[in-house]
Amino acid sequence: MKKPVRYKSAVKGIPLFSILIFYFVIIAYPLFWMVINSFKTTEEIFANSWALPQSWLVSNYAHAWETGISGYFLNSTIVTITTCFLTVFLSALGAYGLTRFEFKGKNALLIICMAGMMLSPQVSLVPLYKLIQALGIHDTYLALILPYVAYRIPITLLLIRAAFLDVPKELEESAYLDGCNTWRIFTKIFIPLNLPIILTGVVLTAYFTWNEFMFALIFVDSDALKTIPAGLMQFRDALQTNWGVLLAGLMISAAPIIILFLFMQKYFIRGLAAGSVKG
Amino acid sequence: MLSRKVVPFLYIAPCLLLMGIFVYYPILENFRFSFYEFSAFSPDKVFVGFENFLTLFKDEVFYIALKNNIWYAVISIIFQVFGGLVLAAILEDPITRLASSFFRTVFFLPVVISITVIALLFSFIYNPDIGLLNSLLAILGLEEWTRAWLGQSETAIFAVIAVSQWQSIGYIMMLFIIAIQAIPKELYEAADIDGAGKIRKFIYVTVPQVKEMLFVASLITLTGAFTVFNEPYILTGGGPGNASEVLGTLLYNSAFFKDQMGYASAIATVILILTLLVSLVQMKLFKTGKDG
């Protein structure tokens, strides 16, 4: 009896699996193409872009790294780490203030945070550009970090707030009795207890910062300070004809965030879920 | 000991300050700016009233851009929201269970890759001479379909839109997977007893149960369609001519190439109003938003 049932369900699954496999090819093949061609010479790409490389040209990666990617990589790393730290730390502070105290205007503050999530950065592009010039931070790391942090705070704060709301009141009260002030309660109880959600905040912020393009293009001019997404434009112009090296550069740029995603999938998805439900 | 009245504000102040300076103040300034004419490098602004808007509404490129944004919205709703929902339902079907985490990860991969990387990759794929797309068509015997996808005004915007669909469907799919996982199993069991097939279960159980997420996903997609910038900027720069211009690239070009900051602000104001309208219409349609 067992076999026919299994056979039947396998047949039933064929249309569903065909859709999945069709879509798999559409998604995966361009990525696979990027990987294999990043190891070829330009001539080989032109001659036969579908085949595996005749010899795997790892030197494309070294060439891409030396031709500029290393600098962009360093800038992206600095901006991403600083942005993640500031965003998560300030959002946790704000979330704590908004969950553990009763005061007038609390709801208004919450609405201000939520509305911030809906605003698109483009709408404030011109004034923001003017502001950054006026503050004298145009063409510095700060020109990216400060707006990134400000734009990431609403979602991160709401994410952390949801977790903070679930911390039992009793924990806090007993800490009070032990003589802890609010700062100690924040650092010794709220932060350690909510490390998973804080990690989620870090992962989502890192993803945003590593990939952000528009601000990176406009608020920083010098090539020496450009982050990867904007730097790649320069890199492309410099290497118009060297496709293999260019593709290697693309691979290096995408790798960190892909690795982060593969290792931190759980936190990524959790953040997406929480973020979207509150959107 | 600080008073209980001051303490909460000390915790919230840094967030508020940053959001105030870099999110809210610029939004308000943008409104004001749209009534002025000025350059990026001079401190003087000339008040021109509604002139920027009048010029904009007479500009034929504005209508090309708007039309392209609407194409973006329509195609994104079909491919990302509807397509994402179907993919999610397939991946959550008991039949595909064993393979689903593998497919889920692969389908989501483009989402985490920077749009610059993806757009540059697709500029290779669309390359008229040796690009993947044309050589695939040639292999399939469809030579007459091959063309310079990004270089022709009829196809440029659609080639750009296709890249966005390719990248973003995994994101919307993941949102629907999360929503479908929250549906009580009993509903499907009851449908099974009634003898409902897969398609009927999808229409009568899955879709109504993910209504909230449908709302969120269409909101994200539509807002994204009216604020898109990266893909057209990197792939075509709005060209050829102005064929693939969207409001985002129009804004960028006005501000940073033509140095018409006031005009650019007016475009930004139009974008803001459009995205607010989209949100309002969506909320009305779904009669939600409060707990959504």
Interface residues (C-beta under 8 A of the other chain):
Chain A: S9 K12 G13 L16 F17 I19 L20 Y23 F24 I26 I27 A28 Y29 P30 L31 W33 M34 N37 I45 F46 S49 W50 L90 S91 L93 G94 Y96 G97 L98 R100 F101 F103 L109 I112 C113 G116 M118 L119 S120 Q122 V123 S124 L125 V126 P127 L128 Y129 K130 L131 Q133 L146 P147 V149 A150 Y151 I153 P154 L157 N181 T182 F186 Y207 W210 N211 F213 M214 I218 I228 P229 A230 L232 M233 R236 W243 L246 L247 L250 S253 A254 I257 I258 L260 F261 L262 Q265 F268 I269 L272 A273 S276 V277 G279
Chain B: M1 R4 K5 V7 P8 F9 L10 Y11 I12 P14 C15 L16 L18 M19 I21 F22 V23 Y24 Y25 P26 I27 E29 N30 F33 A40 V86 L87 I90 L91 D93 I95 T96 A99 F103 T105 V106 F107 F108 L109 P110 V112 I113 S114 I115 T116 V117 L120 L121 F122 F124 I125 I130 L132 S135 W166 G170 Y171 M174 L175 I178 E212 M213 V216 A217 L219 I220 T223 T227 F229 N230 I234 G248 L251 Y252 A255 F256 M261 A264 S265 A268 T269 I271 L272 T275 S279 G292
